[in-house]
């Protein structure tokens, strides 16, 4: 890629700003909690595409389109099974569903305008896999058959489906495909668990996810859950760092290390908070 970390950061900033600029809908924002952007996954996707022969402009376009689909998936996941029987709650539910549909539809518009037919197909494959896996997760929960290991495996597949679809399509060879698939999977798992750790630390509440399984154990406490999640986060951070070390290109190592440095900063903030 041949750019320094600052240039890489600026590329990500431009992707996020374009997504945010296109989804501005005052009425939706009034009633819907818009999920956070999947910044690190989008940054990795841009990097992967550019490393595998895409121009910066095309990699940017496909990353923005993927951001729309991811935002649609994440928004739909915030729809709850039960709402209060009030006009405001019903409006919130309906608008959340519509907002997810709206975000997802944007990817088709910008890719069709650019005649990126193949990219539309790739995202459709990834989106279908994400939704099929979400159904497996829902059914396992409904039938009370969801184990901690199954949850983590299904969650990882949901969170990486869009990005791995591009890797499967455009990786230059099997070793490249294996590296990027693993990197997307490990970083998405890290993001999920450090997000739970941050919720436990800053909001002092138990989030859904791995935490719910840990707290089901007899005698388990929030403190126990934090300790277990912290251990898993540190393990995943080490795996991500070791993956990057395996790369032969020094430039690529340096640029991807920008991402792990962001992870390290989040961990350090949490550890400092624990010491206070």
DALINLIN-V723627 format. One record per helix or strand. SS is the DSSP state (alpha for helix, beta for strand). FROM is the first residue (numbers start at 0). LEN is the number of residues. Records with the same first field share a line. If there is no record, write none. Layout:
BEGIN
SS: FROM-LEN, FROM-LEN
END
This chain:
BEGIN
alpha: 4-18, 25-6, 38-13, 55-22, 86-27, 116-26, 147-23, 173-30, 209-5, 221-24, 249-26
END
